[in-house]
Every structure is written in C-alpha cells, then in structure tokens.
Amino acid sequence: MTRSLTVLAVALLTGTMASPLPASAQEGKAVLTKVAGFEHQVTGVTVARDGRIFVNFPRWSEDAPISMAELKDGKPVPYPDERWNAWRNARADELPPRDHFVCVQSVVADGRDRLWVVDAAAPAMAHVIKDGPKLVGIDLKTNKVVKTISFDPDTVLQASYLNDVRISPDGKTAYLTDSGAEGALIVVDLEGGTAKRILSGDPSTMPDTSVTVSYDGKPLRRPDGRGVAFAADGIALSNDGKTLYWQAIKGKTLYSLPTDALTGWTAASVVPDTLTDKSLSGKVAKVGENGVADGLQIARRDGRMYVTSPQDNAVKVRDLSGGNAGKGDGLTTLVQDPALRWPDTFSEGPDGTIYVTTSHIQDSADYKPGAPVSLPTELWAIKPLPANATGSAGTATGR
C-alpha cells in the first residue's frame, strides 16, 4: 500500500516530532498524529467547541471499566461522573439501566455546548437490555445530564444496535443509525423527546449481500464462520442541515435523503402519516460508491465528506460539490497507513483538525481466536495539507 502520510506532531498532545520519509514514498495529502492510546476498545470520539475531547468504550468483547470518558492529559476520565459509568455486566441486576451507561456506541457534541451520548444498551451486540436504549444529553458547561430520551421497543427493536448520531444545526433534531439485524434510521425530536423509526429494513439501510468485508487479504469472519453483517452505520449531515447521508458497513453505496422530508412533527404534534417507509424510500438517492466504510463526517471547513475505509487502513474524502458527488473520481485517499487499524469514527476540532478512532475490530476476540479480551486502540488527528503545500511523508508518531 502507498503510505500517503506526512506526520506532524501536535506539541500540546504528544510533544514529539516524526522524521519524514522520502518524498517518493508517499502522496503527501495530510499529516497524521497519534493523540492517545487506550487499553480498551474505543469507538466514538467528539471534540467540543472549546477543544475538549470525549471518547467512549462499548462493551463488545469485554466489560469495559469506563463507558464514557473525557480525555485529560491523554487519559480517559469517567464522564460526566463515576455514577453514570458504574454499570457493569456483572451488576446488571443491581443498577437501573435508564440512568446508567450500559453499552455506549457513540458521542457527539453539538453547537450549543451539549454532548449527546448514544447508549445502544446491547453488550456484546446481543439482546437489548430493557430500559437501556437511550440518547443522553449533557450540558458541557455544568457537566450535568440535562436530558435522557429513552427509546421504546417499537423504535429500538430487540435485535437493534444503535450506532452513530448527528444533530441538526438548530439543535432540535437528532438522526441515528441502527446497524442491527434490521437496519433503520431513527429521527428524534430533542425538544419533545419523541422518536420515529424510519426506513426499517429498506435496501438503503440493510447490508448488501453482494459485499464481503475483508481484512488482511481475506474475508473477515467470526470463529463460527459468520462474516461482518453490520447494517446502516456511518451517518453524516450536510452543514446546512438539509441533507442526511448514511451507509451500511457491509455495503458500498452511500445514500442520502433531504431532511425536509422528515419535517412536520414537533413535541406538540403527532408524527405525520407521511413519515412512512414507503413514502420516504422513493426520496432516497444513491450518492455514489464508497466501498466498505464505517465512519462518515462532513467537514465544516470545506464541506467535503471524510470516509473511513477499514479494508484499506485508510481515510478517504468525497467531494460533494456540484456534480462531483456521484462520480468515481469524487472519492480520493487522504491518508493510508497500517497504523489505521479499522478507522472507525470521526470528529472535527474547532481548528479544523479531523480526529478518527481506530477500533481494531479485526483484532478483537470476536474475530480472532485467542486474542486478548482487552484490546488496545487509538485516537488519531489528521490535518489536511494546504492545496499548495509540498513535502514528504512520515510515519505515525507515538506508535
């Protein structure tokens, strides 16, 4: 693989510099820096407007000691407090899941200094814990939970797995993906606390049976032979909030839907009859092919879509401007390196830096017999080089 990297150490985070490789060894499109390493499997990351970084640890292969954390001096600290992080598999009968984190999959800070935590409440991606699935809002100024929106069994099914979330620019609506056995999107009225499951089982939210997810040159399978079958996973929202994008991991096609197709319901009204799978399916558009992808993020700085490419150890970008969105040449590789071991979830910092977690799914005990239950993972920072920049590549710092 071409290692299209130039490494820049961020002094405040690592305090180290990397030596550049010869210019002939790379394409030189971005700089990559290791921000932090973890002893457990990380998935979500978000960066608040003040630069604070938050990450989460789902309970997949192990009973992770922390579900939701803020990074302080590069170390995860339970957030918002120890009590919310006290739930454990072994204490499932002791602690109410409604006001404890059970299996946190993602976290996103909005533009109103609120942190939204997605609790899939399905440890090991097995059955959903009763009263566990929820969206939790935390005030970043007070570090207190200010809203808990619990999902009923009609919204989050027994075989569901809530995955990622995006918040509308006005802060009134949340959009989530369900990557479980029956893929779907979930639209949440954040003010009224109501939620609607949409496009459930629609081809756009379901795995593509023609796609095989591979890693290290062979199909990625569990010890019993099952392959990766995650449905709707990555999700992104245009900066103006008018277009929603999503994709299944076991898929290759990026889909979109105008968000005005979802308007017309508020906390004071009932969900309109027009918000049905049948009516919405006809409004879903195929944007283009990303190949197998996990995380999606549309950058505020330039409106491009960042796409994780787990099979390639890479992060790619898609040009969504004009007529480029659906063209094959609209997707290009930004960085590619063996250190990006299953790039998972994105966030954008206030200075435009793109952050991405590496969750090492292919190295986990779920897919690799004999692997340790505790799985070391990382958080990386990516800074695209200016269009007129020239330079040479490097290797990722702090490995």
C-alpha positions as a printed NumPy array, in Angstrom:
array([[  0.   ,   0.   ,   0.   ],
       [  1.136,   3.551,  -0.67 ],
       [  1.64 ,   5.283,   2.641],
       [  0.132,   8.663,   1.812],
       [  1.118,  10.31 ,   5.069],
       [  3.059,  13.245,   6.341],
       [  3.334,  13.234,  10.092],
       [  3.089,  16.367,  12.189],
       [  3.338,  16.035,  15.966],
       [  0.923,  18.199,  17.876],
       [  3.071,  19.55 ,  20.701],
       [  0.255,  20.03 ,  23.14 ],
       [ -0.767,  16.407,  22.738],
       [  2.403,  14.443,  22.147],
       [  5.398,  16.736,  22.405],
       [  7.279,  14.756,  19.754],
       [  8.189,  15.165,  16.112],
       [  8.452,  12.448,  13.478],
       [ 11.164,  12.178,  10.884],
       [  9.91 ,  12.469,   7.297],
       [ 10.186,   9.697,   4.752],
       [ 11.488,  10.363,   1.233],
       [  9.04 ,  12.248,  -0.991],
       [  8.974,   9.298,  -3.363],
       [  7.382,   7.142,  -0.675],
       [  4.068,   8.937,  -0.45 ],
       [  1.44 ,  11.192,  -1.973],
       [  1.612,  13.869,   0.751],
       [ -2.044,  14.824,   1.315],
       [ -2.287,  15.087,   5.111],
       [ -0.462,  14.886,   8.411],
       [ -1.332,  12.169,  10.936],
       [ -0.631,  12.294,  14.661],
       [ -1.372,   9.836,  17.433],
       [ -3.311,  11.663,  20.121],
       [ -3.892,   8.865,  22.626],
       [ -3.729,   5.125,  23.14 ],
       [ -6.247,   3.122,  25.157],
       [ -6.207,  -0.226,  26.942],
       [ -9.775,  -0.966,  25.818],
       [-11.746,  -0.88 ,  22.575],
       [-12.744,   2.653,  21.628],
       [-15.337,   3.597,  19.007],
       [-16.752,   7.125,  19.274],
       [-14.994,  10.467,  19.552],
       [-16.144,  14.059,  19.61 ],
       [-14.435,  17.394,  20.12 ],
       [-16.366,  20.225,  21.778],
       [-16.18 ,  23.852,  20.705],
       [-13.694,  24.562,  23.498],
       [-11.401,  21.766,  22.307],
       [-12.269,  19.207,  24.993],
       [-12.106,  15.646,  23.644],
       [-14.534,  12.878,  24.596],
       [-14.41 ,   9.178,  23.719],
       [-16.47 ,   6.1  ,  24.505],
       [-15.856,   2.401,  25.017],
       [-18.636,  -0.084,  24.088],
       [-18.995,  -3.387,  25.876],
       [-18.308,  -5.698,  22.939],
       [-15.679,  -8.294,  23.852],
       [-15.167,  -7.177,  27.439],
       [-16.911,  -5.498,  30.368],
       [-15.141,  -2.167,  29.845],
       [-14.493,  -0.295,  33.108],
       [-15.447,   3.073,  31.58 ],
       [-18.248,   3.671,  29.072],
       [-17.987,   7.427,  28.518],
       [-14.86 ,   9.494,  29.133],
       [-13.237,  12.87 ,  28.745],
       [ -9.56 ,  12.868,  27.779],
       [ -7.426,  14.653,  30.342],
       [ -3.664,  14.647,  29.827],
       [ -4.247,  11.891,  27.278],
       [ -6.048,   9.632,  29.768],
       [ -9.771,   8.721,  29.821],
       [-11.627,  10.013,  32.879],
       [-15.232,   8.849,  33.535],
       [-17.715,  11.436,  32.278],
       [-19.915,  13.065,  33.432],
       [-19.146,  11.17 ,  36.649],
       [-18.421,   7.786,  38.172],
       [-22.087,   7.063,  38.88 ],
       [-23.182,   7.168,  35.237],
       [-20.273,   4.826,  34.452],
       [-20.934,   2.389,  37.316],
       [-22.999,  -0.165,  35.353],
       [-21.284,  -3.474,  34.618],
       [-22.439,  -6.719,  33.068],
       [-21.937,  -8.348,  36.449],
       [-24.085,  -5.664,  38.136],
       [-26.949,  -5.748,  35.641],
       [-29.436,  -6.719,  38.365],
       [-28.257,  -4.002,  40.739],
       [-28.185,  -0.781,  38.741],
       [-31.1  ,   0.662,  36.713],
       [-30.108,   0.911,  33.037],
       [-32.249,   4.002,  32.481],
       [-29.824,   6.277,  34.323],
       [-26.55 ,   4.422,  33.776],
       [-24.467,   3.864,  30.643],
       [-24.855,   0.232,  29.546],
       [-23.116,  -0.009,  26.148],
       [-22.198,   3.376,  24.72 ],
       [-21.523,   3.317,  20.994],
       [-21.065,   6.969,  20.021],
       [-20.924,  10.531,  21.267],
       [-21.377,  13.886,  19.51 ],
       [-21.066,  17.467,  20.78 ],
       [-23.481,  19.918,  19.154],
       [-23.142,  23.634,  18.5  ],
       [-24.972,  24.505,  21.72 ],
       [-22.43 ,  23.059,  24.114],
       [-24.37 ,  19.875,  24.681],
       [-22.909,  16.395,  24.493],
       [-25.179,  13.67 ,  23.126],
       [-24.354,  10.091,  24.129],
       [-25.834,   7.115,  22.245],
       [-26.353,   4.134,  24.513],
       [-27.122,   1.082,  22.372],
       [-27.584,  -0.897,  25.614],
       [-26.683,  -4.166,  23.881],
       [-23.478,  -5.565,  25.403],
       [-21.647,  -7.926,  23.042],
       [-24.126,  -6.713,  20.384],
       [-26.525,  -9.286,  21.807],
       [-30.029,  -8.586,  23.096],
       [-31.019,  -5.065,  24.108],
       [-31.193,  -4.516,  27.872],
       [-34.726,  -3.476,  28.897],
       [-34.992,   0.294,  29.55 ],
       [-31.399,   0.715,  28.392],
       [-31.503,   2.204,  24.842],
       [-31.332,   5.971,  25.127],
       [-29.907,   9.268,  23.975],
       [-28.386,  11.217,  26.855],
       [-27.792,  14.974,  26.713],
       [-25.094,  16.527,  28.92 ],
       [-24.548,  20.266,  29.465],
       [-20.849,  20.842,  28.805],
       [-20.831,  23.987,  30.931],
       [-22.112,  22.268,  34.071],
       [-21.093,  18.672,  33.211],
       [-24.558,  17.532,  34.248],
       [-27.065,  15.299,  32.457],
       [-29.918,  17.548,  31.349],
       [-31.91 ,  15.21 ,  29.114],
       [-32.463,  11.483,  28.787],
       [-34.558,  10.26 ,  25.863],
       [-35.385,   6.593,  26.286],
       [-36.423,   4.568,  23.246],
       [-39.391,   2.216,  23.339],
       [-39.378,  -1.326,  21.864],
       [-41.114,  -0.123,  18.69 ],
       [-38.254,   2.302,  17.997],
       [-35.32 ,   0.186,  19.143],
       [-36.041,  -3.469,  18.434],
       [-34.757,  -6.439,  20.401],
       [-32.179,  -7.082,  17.662],
       [-31.263,  -3.4  ,  17.234],
       [-27.861,  -1.855,  17.743],
       [-27.889,   1.933,  17.829],
       [-24.755,   3.191,  16.173],
       [-23.979,   6.801,  15.306],
       [-25.758,  10.153,  15.634],
       [-25.815,  13.618,  14.073],
       [-27.521,  16.743,  15.404],
       [-29.288,  19.338,  13.236],
       [-27.75 ,  22.851,  13.137],
       [-30.705,  24.267,  15.078],
       [-30.197,  21.671,  17.797],
       [-33.767,  20.417,  17.585],
       [-33.362,  17.07 ,  15.815],
       [-31.103,  14.043,  16.135],
       [-30.572,  11.433,  13.43 ],
       [-29.316,   7.969,  14.382],
       [-28.442,   4.774,  12.546],
       [-29.463,   1.279,  13.633],
       [-26.888,  -1.242,  12.433],
       [-28.67 ,  -4.255,  13.922],
       [-30.379,  -7.164,  12.21 ],
       [-32.994,  -4.845,  10.688],
       [-31.244,  -1.662,   9.629],
       [-33.008,   1.662,  10.027],
       [-32.688,   5.342,  10.738],
       [-34.17 ,   6.934,  13.851],
       [-35.291,  10.568,  13.934],
       [-35.553,  12.193,  17.363],
       [-37.292,  15.417,  18.369],
       [-34.832,  16.58 ,  21.021],
       [-37.198,  19.141,  22.498],
       [-40.228,  16.89 ,  22.823],
       [-38.362,  13.637,  23.366],
       [-40.312,  11.742,  20.684],
       [-38.661,   9.395,  18.213],
       [-39.605,   7.729,  14.941],
       [-38.036,   4.657,  13.319],
       [-37.84 ,   5.09 ,   9.548],
       [-36.623,   3.118,   6.516],
       [-36.625,  -0.005,   8.676],
       [-35.459,  -2.899,   6.509],
       [-35.178,  -0.641,   3.469],
       [-32.436,  -1.673,   0.991],
       [-30.635,   1.581,   1.771],
       [-30.259,   0.681,   5.453],
       [-29.649,  -3.06 ,   5.093],
       [-26.407,  -4.947,   4.384],
       [-25.515,  -5.539,   0.738],
       [-25.371,  -9.31 ,   0.26 ],
       [-23.014,  -8.912,  -2.705],
       [-20.339,  -7.349,  -0.463],
       [-17.831,  -9.314,   1.619],
       [-15.94 ,  -7.335,   4.238],
       [-12.29 ,  -8.371,   4.143],
       [ -9.174,  -7.585,   6.121],
       [ -5.531,  -8.578,   5.748],
       [ -6.359, -10.087,   2.373],
       [ -9.108, -12.474,   3.441],
       [-12.784, -12.323,   4.424],
       [-13.278, -11.136,   7.992],
       [-15.208, -13.831,   9.829],
       [-16.029, -14.886,  13.359],
       [-14.708, -18.259,  14.554],
       [-18.06 , -19.879,  13.667],
       [-17.797, -18.634,  10.062],
       [-20.134, -15.661,  10.247],
       [-18.976, -12.618,   8.327],
       [-19.452,  -8.931,   9.092],
       [-23.119,  -8.048,   8.628],
       [-23.488,  -4.537,  10.07 ],
       [-26.364,  -2.579,   8.542],
       [-26.735,   1.247,   8.481],
       [-23.741,   2.552,  10.406],
       [-21.937,   5.706,   9.314],
       [-24.063,   8.855,   9.173],
       [-23.375,  12.453,   8.177],
       [-25.348,  15.671,   7.91 ],
       [-24.634,  18.489,   5.488],
       [-23.503,  21.72 ,   7.127],
       [-26.778,  23.424,   6.266],
       [-28.692,  20.505,   7.762],
       [-30.631,  19.888,   4.551],
       [-29.193,  16.518,   3.502],
       [-28.687,  13.361,   5.531],
       [-26.186,  10.702,   4.39 ],
       [-25.645,   7.13 ,   5.585],
       [-24.16 ,   3.771,   4.62 ],
       [-24.028,   0.175,   5.807],
       [-20.61 ,  -1.242,   6.7  ],
       [-21.439,  -4.383,   4.729],
       [-22.152,  -2.24 ,   1.722],
       [-20.545,   0.03 ,  -0.812],
       [-23.222,   2.607,  -1.62 ],
       [-23.637,   5.994,   0.043],
       [-27.283,   7.079,   0.327],
       [-28.905,  10.43 ,   1.036],
       [-32.284,  11.895,   1.928],
       [-33.424,  15.533,   2.087],
       [-34.233,  16.308,   5.709],
       [-37.257,  18.385,   4.727],
       [-38.895,  15.011,   4.003],
       [-38.805,  14.466,   7.757],
       [-40.247,  17.799,   8.854],
       [-43.726,  18.455,  10.143],
       [-43.561,  16.954,  13.579],
       [-42.7  ,  18.701,  16.838],
       [-43.027,  17.986,  20.521],
       [-46.567,  19.314,  20.362],
       [-47.702,  17.268,  17.383],
       [-48.007,  13.649,  16.368],
       [-45.698,  12.092,  13.829],
       [-47.367,  12.692,  10.445],
       [-48.669,   9.791,   8.389],
       [-46.434,  10.92 ,   5.524],
       [-43.366,   9.873,   7.538],
       [-43.579,   6.25 ,   6.423],
       [-41.015,   3.907,   4.958],
       [-42.97 ,   3.708,   1.718],
       [-43.149,   7.468,   1.222],
       [-39.527,   8.028,   2.208],
       [-37.991,   5.195,   0.21 ],
       [-38.79 ,   6.968,  -3.036],
       [-36.911,  10.054,  -1.866],
       [-33.716,   8.181,  -1.024],
       [-30.913,   8.86 ,  -3.508],
       [-27.757,   6.923,  -4.316],
       [-24.891,   9.395,  -3.986],
       [-22.025,   7.183,  -5.101],
       [-19.914,   4.192,  -4.086],
       [-17.521,   4.451,  -1.147],
       [-16.758,   0.752,  -0.916],
       [-16.8  ,  -0.773,   2.564],
       [-16.934,   2.165,   5.   ],
       [-17.602,   2.789,   8.668],
       [-17.485,   6.422,   9.85 ],
       [-18.654,   9.445,   7.864],
       [-18.085,  13.133,   8.605],
       [-18.735,  16.306,   6.608],
       [-16.115,  18.92 ,   7.466],
       [-17.216,  22.414,   8.393],
       [-14.128,  23.921,   6.807],
       [-14.7  ,  22.775,   3.231],
       [-17.889,  20.672,   3.068],
       [-16.045,  17.542,   1.967],
       [-17.091,  14.156,   3.307],
       [-14.491,  12.135,   5.193],
       [-14.926,   8.363,   4.858],
       [-13.171,   5.637,   6.83 ],
       [-12.025,   2.717,   4.698],
       [-11.291,  -0.168,   7.09 ],
       [-10.229,  -2.647,   4.412],
       [ -7.556,  -0.215,   3.192],
       [ -6.295,   1.132,   6.551],
       [ -7.252,   4.479,   5.112],
       [ -9.255,   7.67 ,   5.355],
       [-10.737,   8.941,   2.121],
       [-12.571,  12.126,   1.142],
       [-15.534,  12.638,  -1.134],
       [-16.202,  15.872,  -2.999],
       [-19.908,  16.629,  -2.564],
       [-19.868,  19.88 ,  -4.513],
       [-21.761,  20.353,  -7.746],
       [-21.974,  17.217,  -9.865],
       [-18.978,  15.509,  -8.286],
       [-20.832,  13.653,  -5.544],
       [-21.73 ,  10.626,  -7.593],
       [-18.595,  10.408,  -9.701],
       [-15.939,   7.819,  -9.026],
       [-13.217,  10.46 ,  -9.044],
       [-15.052,  12.291,  -6.278],
       [-13.519,   9.847,  -3.757],
       [ -9.78 ,  10.08 ,  -3.091],
       [ -7.402,   8.677,  -0.487],
       [ -6.286,  11.235,   2.092],
       [ -4.162,   9.06 ,   4.386],
       [ -3.296,   5.359,   4.328],
       [ -1.171,   3.542,   6.875],
       [ -1.099,   0.163,   8.693],
       [ -1.466,   2.107,  11.939],
       [ -5.045,   2.937,  10.96 ],
       [ -6.303,  -0.439,  12.102],
       [-10.045,  -0.249,  11.402],
       [-10.552,   3.534,  11.316],
       [-13.942,   3.894,  12.942],
       [-15.452,   7.258,  13.922],
       [-14.694,  10.9  ,  13.075],
       [-14.984,  14.267,  14.745],
       [-13.81 ,  17.72 ,  13.724],
       [-11.999,  20.017,  16.14 ],
       [-12.562,  23.781,  16.356],
       [ -9.401,  24.398,  14.312],
       [-10.496,  22.038,  11.521],
       [ -8.395,  19.082,  12.643],
       [-10.118,  15.781,  11.89 ],
       [ -9.981,  13.144,  14.619],
       [-10.526,   9.442,  13.996],
       [-10.553,   6.414,  16.283],
       [ -9.119,   3.033,  15.347],
       [-11.241,   0.312,  16.948],
       [ -9.236,  -2.723,  15.725],
       [-12.396,  -4.751,  15.132],
       [-10.477,  -7.321,  13.101],
       [ -8.058,  -7.837,  16.018],
       [-10.759,  -8.371,  18.636],
       [-11.607, -11.651,  20.345],
       [-14.873, -11.636,  18.384],
       [-12.978, -12.271,  15.149],
       [ -9.55 , -13.522,  16.167],
       [ -9.475, -16.677,  18.336],
       [ -7.014, -16.35 ,  21.163],
       [ -6.933, -12.554,  21.069],
       [ -6.84 , -10.849,  24.478],
       [-10.189,  -9.602,  25.725],
       [ -8.737,  -6.169,  26.479],
       [ -7.975,  -4.635,  23.097],
       [ -5.533,  -1.713,  22.769],
       [ -6.853,   1.004,  20.438],
       [ -6.004,   4.575,  19.441],
       [ -7.189,   8.074,  18.658],
       [ -5.549,   9.927,  15.757],
       [ -5.573,  13.509,  14.498],
       [ -5.485,  14.317,  10.774],
       [ -4.647,  17.719,   9.325],
       [ -5.07 ,  18.06 ,   5.558],
       [ -2.16 ,  19.862,   3.931],
       [ -2.929,  23.168,   2.193],
       [ -3.65 ,  22.732,  -1.513],
       [ -0.355,  24.407,  -2.463],
       [  1.746,  22.595,   0.15 ],
       [  4.634,  20.359,  -0.816],
       [  6.534,  17.995,   1.403],
       [  7.417,  14.472,   2.252],
       [  5.755,  11.652,   4.095],
       [  6.393,  10.355,   7.573],
       [  5.365,   7.588,   9.868],
       [  2.711,   7.933,  12.523],
       [  4.047,   9.313,  15.802],
       [  3.781,   7.599,  19.141],
       [  3.125,   4.077,  17.869]])
